[in-house]
Amino acid sequence: MSLFMKQTESRSQLQDKLAKELQDRAKDKAFETEQPDGVTDSAYLKQTKETSSLAWVWVLIGLAVIVLVIWLIVSTM
């Protein structure tokens, strides 16, 4: 046996009921969970330190290494 639908209806009553039920569940679940703000609630921020005032030195060292590698590659060609 099969369920015949009218060609004018795009969704059956059961489909409408299930869709509404799922939407209600999703709304309820969204309100239940406490959403972290992404900054202070993040677990990866625990046991970390802020960047020191000497961070610019590491940037200069990194740039010097990149320039040295590029110079060595170009000079050997």
Contact map, one row per residue, 1 for C-alpha under 8 A:
11100000000000000000000000000000000000000000000000000000000000000000000000000
11110000000000000000000000000000000000000000000000000000000000000000000000000
11111000000000000000000000000000000000000000000000000000000000000000000000000
01111100000000000000000000000000000000000000000000000000000000000000000000000
00111110100100000000000000000000000000000000000000000000000000000000000000000
00011111100000000000000000000000000000000000000000000000000000000000000000000
00001111110000000000000000000000000000000000000000000000000000000000000000000
00000111110000000000000000000000000000000000000000000000000000000000000000000
00001111111100000000000000000000000000000000000000000000000000000000000000000
00000011111100000000000000000000000000000000000000000000000000000000000000000
00000000111110110000000000000000000000000000000000000000000000000000000000000
00001000111111110000000000000000000000000000000000000000000000000000000000000
00000000001111111000000000000000000000000000000000000000000000000000000000000
00000000000111111100000000000000000000000000000000000000000000000000000000000
00000000001111111110000000000000000000000000000000000000000000000000000000000
00000000001111111111000000000000000000000000000000000000000000000000000000000
00000000000011111111100000000000000000000000000000000000000000000000000000000
00000000000001111111110000000000000000000000000000000000000000000000000000000
00000000000000111111111000000000000000000000000000000000000000000000000000000
00000000000000011111111100000000000000000000000000000000000000000000000000000
00000000000000001111111110000000000000000000000000000000000000000000000000000
00000000000000000111111111000000000000000000000000000000000000000000000000000
00000000000000000011111111100000000000000000000000000000000000000000000000000
00000000000000000001111111110000000000000000000000000000000000000000000000000
00000000000000000000111111111000000000000000000000000000000000000000000000000
00000000000000000000011111111100000000000000000000000000000000000000000000000
00000000000000000000001111111110000000000000000000000000000000000000000000000
00000000000000000000000111111111000000000000000000000000000000000000000000000
00000000000000000000000011111111100000000000000000000000000000000000000000000
00000000000000000000000001111111100000000000000000000000000000000000000000000
00000000000000000000000000111111110000000000000000000000000000000000000000000
00000000000000000000000000011111110000000000000000000000000000000000000000000
00000000000000000000000000001111111000000000000000000000000000000000000000000
00000000000000000000000000000011111100000000000000000000000000000000000000000
00000000000000000000000000000000111110000000000000000000000000000000000000000
00000000000000000000000000000000011111101100000000000000000000000000000000000
00000000000000000000000000000000001111111000000000000000000000000000000000000
00000000000000000000000000000000000111111100000000000000000000000000000000000
00000000000000000000000000000000000111111100000000000000000000000000000000000
00000000000000000000000000000000000011111100100000000000000000000000000000000
00000000000000000000000000000000000111111110000000000000000000000000000000000
00000000000000000000000000000000000101111111110000000000000000000000000000000
00000000000000000000000000000000000000001111110000000000000000000000000000000
00000000000000000000000000000000000000000111111100000000000000000000000000000
00000000000000000000000000000000000000010111111100000000000000000000000000000
00000000000000000000000000000000000000000111111100000000000000000000000000000
00000000000000000000000000000000000000000001111110000000000000000000000000000
00000000000000000000000000000000000000000001111111000000000000000000000000000
00000000000000000000000000000000000000000000001111100000000000000000000000000
00000000000000000000000000000000000000000000000111110000000000000000000000000
00000000000000000000000000000000000000000000000011111010000000000000000000000
00000000000000000000000000000000000000000000000001111110000000000000000000000
00000000000000000000000000000000000000000000000000111111000000000000000000000
00000000000000000000000000000000000000000000000000011111110000000000000000000
00000000000000000000000000000000000000000000000000111111111000000000000000000
00000000000000000000000000000000000000000000000000001111111100000000000000000
00000000000000000000000000000000000000000000000000000111111110000000000000000
00000000000000000000000000000000000000000000000000000111111111000000000000000
00000000000000000000000000000000000000000000000000000011111111100000000000000
00000000000000000000000000000000000000000000000000000001111111110000000000000
00000000000000000000000000000000000000000000000000000000111111111000000000000
00000000000000000000000000000000000000000000000000000000011111111100000000000
00000000000000000000000000000000000000000000000000000000001111111110000000000
00000000000000000000000000000000000000000000000000000000000111111111000000000
00000000000000000000000000000000000000000000000000000000000011111111100000000
00000000000000000000000000000000000000000000000000000000000001111111110000000
00000000000000000000000000000000000000000000000000000000000000111111111000000
00000000000000000000000000000000000000000000000000000000000000011111111100000
00000000000000000000000000000000000000000000000000000000000000001111111110000
00000000000000000000000000000000000000000000000000000000000000000111111111000
00000000000000000000000000000000000000000000000000000000000000000011111111100
00000000000000000000000000000000000000000000000000000000000000000001111111110
00000000000000000000000000000000000000000000000000000000000000000000111111111
00000000000000000000000000000000000000000000000000000000000000000000011111111
00000000000000000000000000000000000000000000000000000000000000000000001111111
00000000000000000000000000000000000000000000000000000000000000000000000111111
00000000000000000000000000000000000000000000000000000000000000000000000011111
